Each structure stands twice: as structure tokens, then as C-alpha cells.
Amino acid sequence: MTVSTNSIDQPAVDTPTVNRRAIVIGGSLAGLFSGVLLRSIGWQVDIYERSAHELDSRGGGVVLQADVVTAFKRAGIATAALGVDAFERYYLQKDGRIDRMPMRQTLTSWNILYRTMRRHFPDEHYHQGKVLTEVRPGNGTVTAVFADGSDETGDLLIGADGPTSTVRQQLLPAYAPQYAGYVGYRGLVDEADLEPEAAEIFTERFVFYDFPNSHILQYVIPGENESLVPGERRFNWVWYVNYDEQTELPRLLTDKGERQRTYSVPPGMMSAAAEQEMRDYADQVLIAPFQKLVAATKEPFVQSILDLGVPQMAFDRVALIGDAAFIPRPHTAASTAKAAANAIALVEALVDHSHNVPQALADWESDQLALGMNLWQHGRSLGERSQFMCGKGRSRG
Ligand SMILES: Cc1cc2nc3c(=O)[nH]c(=O)nc-3n(C[C@H](O)[C@H](O)[C@H](O)COP(=O)(O)OP(=O)(O)OC[C@H]3O[C@@H](n4cnc5c(N)ncnc54)[C@H](O)[C@@H]3O)c2cc1C
């Protein structure tokens, strides 16, 4: 599918070349990719986000993939200062050996991607504290109904409302995320807060330690203030640990205010007991550099690893995109890129079909289903291989 460069390789401008209106549900990355790209082809776009607060206090690291860079470029957003380069992979061994592999990757942060797109999307069209409750198909239109009683009508509605998607619950009620059998403990450490010997190993490298039924990884990402300057960045780590869904997971997902969370506990909210359990386990099973990294982490957080794949993404004038449709396991490092790819292909289809929404969505869907399904299956096989190998340690429930 080709698109003329005049139509979509231009900066986002408010030129209503096609007097069409999109309603985007969810103001995280998939919603913002859609928003900035639809504006770049002249659509009027309003984003409705459930959270009443800025989302940017919970993000960790993201591997910067080509589709994200493409989406930014097509929306006219500069990409030069998006990430930190790593030049090689280190696979640390228990006996102190290091297996090295040259590989260049750019690592960024969820915060930078979110904030950069937020700055390019007009505040007056980004509505916070708006909870979608219902999608109503109309005659050549679609209407979003919100919990505050208001409603909005447009030509296209994009369900970018993530794992708990209300849009998906209404259109595909049988499909919901399934717990994969393990969690990702996560943490961020300012470069200045890690002792030099460990910092030397981790700096500008993608570093792994694999052991039976688990693995931990680290890469450097921009600082909280988006700085890429050495000394002002952060070490980002993720540690995958198996927890039984019935007997163990509820304890881990109960936060320090005793609230039972659905899928994740954000930084600063883990209960003291759950945090201590993680730190004790790190002292038992990790090797020294990673023990130091976990010990230096002030506010670890945890998220359940989920599986989700849907059989349909286009519903006349409604498109399901990003994590609302497919949640590949994080080992693919592709969730954010998939959200970008969904949005890029959607605007291409709208241009190809002269903005005939149902036709464009029908054309868009098959490649996006294939992309989601492939990533989903690939992620599952990577996860099963690394988390449930026979051996000592936390086996599956
Ligand atoms: C705060 C935050 C931090 C994250 N940090 C990372 C990270 O560090 N690394 C990483 O790889 N991934 C991270 N993710 C997940 C990442 O954004 C996704 O995996 C991926 O980029 C696709 O995003 P998405 O927009 O489809 O889904 P999500 O990012 O889950 O966003 C869905 C959005 O929809 C909103 N929403 C849900 N229901 C409704 C409703 N009924 N009405 C209105 N709005 C609704 C949610 O509040 C949320 O903002 C984070 C997500 C969030 C929300």
C-alpha cells in the first residue's frame, strides 16, 4: 500500500482537508499515535482518556522500533533525541563469564514517547477524566457515551483503551486478557545511584541473566527529565518471576493501601511485604550486578504478564488498536511498535479509500490481525521457553 508523500508525510496541522472527525478512546500511546497521525491527514481528532491525571509518572523502558520512528516522522515530530544507544548484548553467567554479542539498539522511555506526542497534540482536543461506557453505531456515524452522561459523535471511533478496553468488552465480550503465569518486577535507578562496578557492566548495553524458570534484563534509558546526557540517565530493569494465579498473585497485587489491583502495582505502591519478598528473592537467586541494581531501586513496581488476541479489529466505523486488541508478551519488545503500526496502516487505508471509513477499516484489518497474531504467538513461545524450563527455582504453580 503506498501513500503519496504529500498526504501523510507532513507535519500535523489543523487543516480540515477532509472535514472528518475521529473519536479516540484512550490517551496513552496507541491513542496518541492515532491522534497525531489522523491530524496529519487533516482529520479533526478528539482523544478521551479515563484518567483525570497526567499518565506520565508510571513509565519504564521501551525498545525503540522502526514503526515508532516512522509514526513520529509522518506526524512531523523530530526523532533525533528519542533514545539511548546500546552497542552490544551481555549475557552474564553465574560463574562470572560474559557471553558478548554485538547488537545496536535504541532504548527509550515510555515517558518520552508519551510526553513528546502529548506536546504535539492540542490540549483542547485531549480530554481527561472521560470514561467511555458505551459505543452506539449510528447512520453513517458512531457515538461514544461517557460516564458523566455526555456523548460525542464522529465518523470513526478508535478503541485505544488498552487491556481492559471497554470498546472490546462491548464488541467482543468473550475476549479478555489471560494471566500468563508470571509477572515482571520492574525498576528504574538513576545512573548516579548505582555503584561504579555494576554501572560499568550495565552502561549502554543490553544485559541479560537467564536462570531456571526466570530471567532478568537491563538497559539504559533517558532520564526522568528526558536527558540523554551520561550521568543523568536511568538503568531500567525487568525481572520475570512465576507466581501462581490463585495462591500467590493476589498477595503480590495488593498494594500498600490494601487495594487489590487488577494487573499491576505502580511505583511507590507495592506493599512493604511484597517488596521485601522481591528483595529477599533477589538476594537468593540473582548474581551480584543484578542484586546491586535491585537493591539500588527506590520504587520497584510489578505488572502481570498477559495474553490477549482477538479475531476481529474492524467493526464498520470502529477500530480496535494497540493493547485493546493484542497483547504480545514483553519479550517481543513490540507492543508499542505494534500500536504505531496499527495507526500508520489505518491512516494509509483511510487515504487509499478516500476516507470511506467502513471500506478503509475492512481493508486495514487483515494485515493488522496477522501482525497481532504473529507477535502474540512469538511472544508466547519466547515466554514459555524462558519461564517454564525444568529446573530449580519458582516453577509454574
Ligand atoms: C501509565 C502507563 C505506563 C506504561 N509504561 C510502559 C512502559 O514503561 N513500557 C512498556 O513497554 N509499556 C508501558 N505501558 C504500556 C504501553 O503503553 C502499551 O503496551 C502499548 O504501548 C500500547 O498502548 P495502548 O495505548 O494500546 O494501551 P495502554 O497504554 O494500556 O493505554 C490504554 C489507555 O486507555 C485508557 N482507558 C481505558 N479504559 C478507558 C475508558 N473506558 N475510557 C477512556 N479511557 C480508557 C487507559 O487509562 C489508558 O490510558 C504503559 C501504559 C500506561 C498506561
The ligand as an ORCA input file, in Angstrom:
! r2SCAN-3c Opt
* xyz 0 1
  C       0.885      4.858     32.532
  C       1.384      3.781     31.602
  C       2.752      3.443     31.622
  C       3.240      2.457     30.768
  N       4.577      2.178     30.795
  C       5.080      1.288     29.918
  C       6.500      1.029     29.862
  O       7.268      1.604     30.609
  N       6.971      0.127     28.972
  C       6.136     -0.537     28.100
  O       6.615     -1.318     27.281
  N       4.794     -0.310     28.126
  C       4.247      0.576     29.012
  N       2.892      0.796     29.042
  C       2.023      0.021     28.133
  C       2.115      0.540     26.722
  O       1.609      1.832     26.641
  C       1.378     -0.402     25.836
  O       1.853     -1.725     25.994
  C       1.484     -0.128     24.347
  O       2.296      0.948     24.053
  C       0.118      0.082     23.719
  O      -0.542      1.084     24.407
  P      -2.091      1.274     24.372
  O      -2.280      2.744     24.232
  O      -2.734      0.357     23.414
  O      -2.578      0.774     25.805
  P      -2.363      1.448     27.219
  O      -1.031      2.042     27.285
  O      -2.742      0.438     28.233
  O      -3.436      2.647     27.255
  C      -4.823      2.481     27.319
  C      -5.405      3.797     27.816
  O      -6.828      3.742     27.731
  C      -7.381      4.343     28.888
  N      -8.738      3.773     29.081
  C      -9.057      2.508     29.468
  N     -10.396      2.363     29.536
  C     -10.935      3.560     29.185
  C     -12.278      4.035     29.058
  N     -13.342      3.234     29.323
  N     -12.482      5.328     28.688
  C     -11.422      6.149     28.414
  N     -10.123      5.739     28.512
  C      -9.880      4.462     28.892
  C      -6.403      3.957     29.988
  O      -6.497      4.814     31.104
  C      -5.053      4.083     29.265
  O      -4.511      5.378     29.371
  C       2.344      1.764     29.896
  C       0.986      2.081     29.880
  C       0.500      3.091     30.713
  C      -0.992      3.456     30.666
*
